[in-house]
Amino acid sequence: MITYNADGVKMPKIKKRATTSWIKAVAASYGKTVGDIGYMFVNDENILAVNNQYLGHDYYTDIITFDYSEGDTISGDIVISLDTVASNAIQQGTEYDNELHRVIIHGILHLCGINDKGPGERQIMEKAENKALAMLQ
């Protein structure tokens, strides 16, 4: 089950059923099934607090993914800062909705085993994001 919640921000205008179907299709393309995934949309201050408390990082970010997956079933909590999504969209000259969907699927790709911190991994993640975005109806 995939849930969508907001804390300190207005719930983004996403089509939940379509987004859920898309997430399941992307996961399936990696041989994964979807277990329990909880999205929490927050502001910059809230994501900074999560980053400090759980990861010991003192900086803002667009997304934090907590992975509880077992075997081929992906599960996790995904925290997304809508403030950072908005500023990233402006910086990259893209539509807000496109950037929001990119970040939404970024967390799923992490749960599917794709990383973005090591050498060459960022390019692999970007390619996977673009492939997933092309699957969005």
C-alpha positions, 0 to 999 in steps of 0.5 A: 500500500502506498500512502501520501501525507503532508506535514507543514505544507499543503498536499501537492496536487498529484493524481494519487491513483495514477501515481500509485499505478506508475510507481508499481509499474516502475518497481515491476520493471526492476522485478520488484513488488510494492509493499508499504510505502509512505510518502511524507511531503514537508517543508525545508525546516522539517526535512532538515530536522529529519536529516539531523535526527536520523542521518546526522546531516546538517543540510537541506535536501529534496528527499530522504528515503528510509528503506525497509525492503525485504527480498523483492518487496520494496517498502519504506518511508520517503520524505520529500521537501516541497520547498526544495523541489520548487527551488530545484525546478526553478534552478533546472528550468523545469516544470514543478510537476515534472520535478516533483514526479522525478523526486517521487520516483527517485525514492522508489529507484533507491528502494529498487537498489539504484544508488547515486553517491558513488562514482558514475552512479549519478548518471545511472540514477538520472537515466533510470529517472528519465526512463521512469518518467517516460512511463508516467501516463 
